[in-house]
Amino acid sequence: MTTSSSFDDLAERSRELLALIESAGSLDELRQSEPVLIGKRSPLAAWQKSLGSLDAAQRAEAGARLQDVRRQVQTALAHRREVLERRARDERAAQDRLDLGDVVVRSVSAPLRAGHPGLVATTQRELEDVFVAMGFTVVEGPEVETDWYNFEALNIPPAHPARGMWDTFYVDLGEPETVVLRTHTSPTQVHLMEAAVAEGTLPIHAVAPGRCFRRDTPDARHLAVFHQIEGLVVDRDVTFADMAGVIETFTRAYFGPDITSRLRPAYFPFTEPSAEFEITCTICRGAGCRTCSSTGWIELGGCGMVDPAVFEAVGIDVEHWQGFAFGFGIDRCAQMRFGIADMRALVENDVRFVGQFS
């Protein structure tokens, strides 16, 4: 197609431009024709330059006709581009379409395998079984708690230094009282004691498993979202020796007779006296390794006699009732039971790791 600066053939030239647009069979062809349609060497550009050679009356009429042709070309160009883009998308979709007939045929001869609980879920069930066999009941509580249940009822008032032990996730529910994602499962014990006092169902022998949240930096032994199980005994004439016996019985029942526990003095606001209990490192069997920081022992959790302030908060008479509590990580138990050197493997979802525990 040749260009002309004469306006006499404007109508015919515009039809040629529109026909060229309509003949483009692909986006590439349309892009290649754009310089001829609207580029610097297109008929539209030549006619635009020729306007200056016309007198005022002719220039106004020719300019209006030229603008009308330009709008027609641009509209046709946009419409054709949309049509070709839609056609290209449909072609790609047809190419990417999966034929599920083969999958259906193969599934008849080779059925899909059923899934299985994750390692942490399996460990929790096994722990529950151990404690139920020891005479405990299993209870659950909410993962979102008020400040009173998570801290104050457990003898951790506002501004108490012990709050620095947990960097807490706070939840904005529009409530006047502070609400947090629970940092431990101890609030479940508070709910349990309140209910027991109200219903007159003391004594208590229970464990409370569940998910907890702390802003811990993930490493070989810590995760920000982890699972914990806590035990609570409230009865008459309960002693520290009873607690030590329960922990040792659990350790041998769950980890095996060659794994033992030991208690070390510690501080917790909700127990007095308090202790941390450790077990023989199951990775190195006490020889010392990276996981146990070459000590031969792994800290599993904390324990102690329930502080009288906690009993007073829930209305239990400290003159007639005593109790002890203990808690430890379910994830840590799984790590020790199966010799997992790095706890982050539990949440990375590597199928090679997960498949080992099917």
ABEGO torsion letter per residue (X at the ends): XBBBABAAAAAAAAAAAAAAAAABABAAAAAAAAAAAABAABAAAAAAAAAAABBAAAAAAAAAAAAAAAAAAAAAAAAAAAAAAAAAAAAAAAAABBBAAAAAAAAAABBBBBBBBBAAAAAAAAAAAAAAAAGBBBBBBBABBBAAAAAAAAGBBBGBAAAAABBBBBBBAGBABBBBBBABAAAAAAAAAAAAAAAGAOBBBBBBBEBBBBBBBBBAABBABBBBBBBBBBBBGBBAAAAAAAAAAAAAAAAEAABBBBBBBBBBAABOBBBBBBBBBAAAGGAEBAAAGGAGBBBABBBEBBBAAAAAAAGBBAAABBBBBBBBBAAAAAAAAAGBABAAAAAAGBAAAAAAAX
